Amino acid sequence: MSYDVDDGIPEGVNHLTIDLAVEVRHFLEQLPYNFERRIEEVLAGTERTTGSRREVTCIMTDAAICSPLGKMAEDMNVPWIAFTVPHPNDLVCYFEMDKIQKLFANAKSENDHIDVIPGLSSLPFKDLPHEIHLSKPSNELVPYLYRMAQKLPQAKALLLNTYEELNPIPLTNYLKLKVKNLLYIGCSTLSITQENDGSSTSAGCLFSWLDRQKVGSVVYISFGTVVELGSEELMALAEAIEYSGKPFLWSLKDKCKENLPEGFLERTKEKGMVVSWAPQREILQHGSVGVFVNHGGYNSMWESVLGGVPMICRSVWADNHINAKVAEEVWGVGVRVEGRVITKSRMVKCLEMIFEQEKAKKMRQACNELRQVLIEADGPDGVAAKNRKTLLHLISG
């Protein structure tokens, strides 16, 4: 069973307008009390219904909130396990914040590469997670990131939302030195099968529409549940899609549709679909999808690779910049939007690169090769399968 924990936002408030760092600080301040209170409510409820009281034996927490919840676990005298969703390089950045900020202070520009830290040698400073705030080391988020990096080594295990086989050995070795048990457990949102025939179990007009499109022709657009493009970029993206003449499927929140160019929906109703939500994993498995325009989210990238679909990445924050760089320069399965700002001309250029016959062939081939590695890594002989068994053992004691 699952239970909700109060996030500390006052009832009736749907949108917060204060600074993100302030919101995070408020959440972290409220979290320990709300979490502990909810645990006690659940245990008391179980005792009332069963006649016996169950005790907490382990706490599993997102790495981002491991500092307060790790302490809570220690106070309760139970082990705790941390789980992190972003790219593993994200963790290296947090462990090495002091060194990174000193290096940046002596760098000529943000385009300089970080050559002395394992896992980051191919990265320029500009591709680091935005939370580090190289130019604003006094930002409110920084103390929490420091505490997270200091607390993680105390966890019984650190779970990574990826596969050891798909990450550089120096990166893995570095992280193994930092934590007690480093466990690659695979991507949590993937449902991997050996077949990818483009079929779907979902009903409705959306998949009927996809079925009518040519193989590899559809532009699928989604920036996830959190990221929202500004009005100018949204308009530029729409103009580029319309100019390209490609069929498209766009997952866009209703409140954002007012920023589309006037008449866009009417002019493109025969060519595309704009929906408020779409089943992304199934869409990316459909054979008609030719490219995925996204924000460079880690789970989105794996889902795209599993579907064999090349990407156009407009990275936004957190590990997005690292992911987009990996997709383009390491895996060869996508391209990045120049300057991380969408304009009509930049997006048209990206679409032309993706759909240009020879480049498209190479990207799809790279996607399929990476997909095969992904399937094997998630299989019974992969590291993830062994690590999931180790995790069960750690939880059960």
Buried (B, 14 or more C-beta within 10 A) or exposed (E): EEEEEEEBBEEEEEEEEEEBBEBBBBBBEBBBEBBBEBBEEBBEEBEEEEEEEEEBEBBBBEBBBBBBBBBBBBEBEBBBBBBBBBBBBBBBBBBBBEEBBEBBEEBEEEEBBBEEBBBBEBBBBEBBBBBBBBEEEEBBBBEBBBBBBEBBEBBBBBBBBBBBBBBBEEBBEBBEEBBBBBBBBBBEBBEBEEEBEBEBEEEEEBBEBBEEBEEBBBBBBBBBEEBBBEEEBBBBBBBBBBEBEBBBBBBBEEEBBEBBBEEBBEEBEEEBBBBEEBBBBBBBBBBBBBBBBBBBBBBBBBBBBBBBBBBBBBBBBBBBBBBBBBBBEEBBBBBBBBEBEBBBEBBBBBBEBBBEEEBBEBBBEBBEBBBEBBBBBBEEEBBBBBBBEEBEEBBEE
